[in-house]
Amino acid sequence: MNDIMPGSLDVDLVIVAMAYILIRHGTTGAAIFVFVQGLVVDLFSAGVLGLFTFLYLVAFLTVHFGSRFFDILSPKGQVILIAIAVFLKHILFVSFLQAFPMVIAISSPSFLSFAVSAIATGLVAPFFFYLFRSVAGTQLGGLQEGS
């Protein structure tokens, strides 16, 4: 995650990849992916241990349960669900930093920058879904030709 300051644009590709894995491999694969990604970020950050694991699992649950109301297979549903998950992750992150005061200094949290970040991540999601499908299709096609 980038430093939280007005004007920063944080496109969260982990949530985009998680949503694609949720579609392609189901809930178990996506849950394992975000759990491992959260652990990796926690291990390499100086924050509260388990914070990013929790945030990514909340983002996963948001997309998973939100896909019951929005069609995650359509680009419109992808934009909406991923934007909501990213926005919720940012809000929870700042809330936890405020609840557990540490030496980390953050500027005043701007909901506008969170919203812009969430919308930007949502808007790039369909492009990355297309890219992931293209890469997976070429890999599967190469395996089928070789056998």
Residue pairs with C-beta under 8 A, 6 or more apart in sequence:
1 10
1 12
1 41
1 93
2 8
2 9
2 10
3 106
4 90
4 93
4 94
4 106
4 107
4 109
4 113
5 106
5 107
5 113
6 107
6 110
6 112
6 113
7 113
8 113
8 117
9 113
9 116
9 117
9 120
10 90
10 117
10 121
11 117
11 120
11 121
11 124
12 86
12 89
12 117
12 121
13 121
13 128
14 34
14 37
14 56
15 56
15 59
15 63
15 82
15 85
15 86
15 89
15 121
16 82
16 121
16 124
16 125
16 128
16 129
17 33
17 128
17 132
18 30
18 33
18 34
18 37
18 56
18 59
18 60
18 63
19 30
19 63
19 72
19 78
19 81
19 82
19 85
19 125
19 129
20 128
20 129
20 132
21 29
21 30
21 33
22 29
22 30
22 60
22 63
22 64
22 67
22 72
23 72
23 73
23 129
24 132
24 136
27 64
30 60
30 64
31 57
31 60
34 56
34 57
34 59
34 60
35 53
35 56
35 57
37 52
37 56
38 52
38 53
38 54
38 55
38 56
38 57
39 53
41 52
41 53
41 56
42 49
42 50
42 51
42 52
42 53
45 52
46 104
47 102
47 104
48 96
48 100
48 102
51 93
51 96
54 92
55 89
55 92
55 93
56 89
58 88
58 89
58 92
59 85
59 86
59 88
59 89
60 85
62 81
62 84
62 85
62 88
63 72
63 81
63 82
63 85
66 72
66 80
66 81
66 84
66 85
67 77
67 81
70 76
70 77
70 80
70 81
71 77
72 78
72 81
75 125
75 126
75 129
78 122
78 125
78 126
78 129
79 122
79 123
79 125
79 126
80 122
81 122
82 118
82 121
82 122
82 125
83 118
83 119
83 121
83 122
84 118
86 117
86 118
86 121
86 122
87 114
87 115
87 117
87 118
90 114
90 117
90 118
91 114
94 106
94 109
97 104
97 106
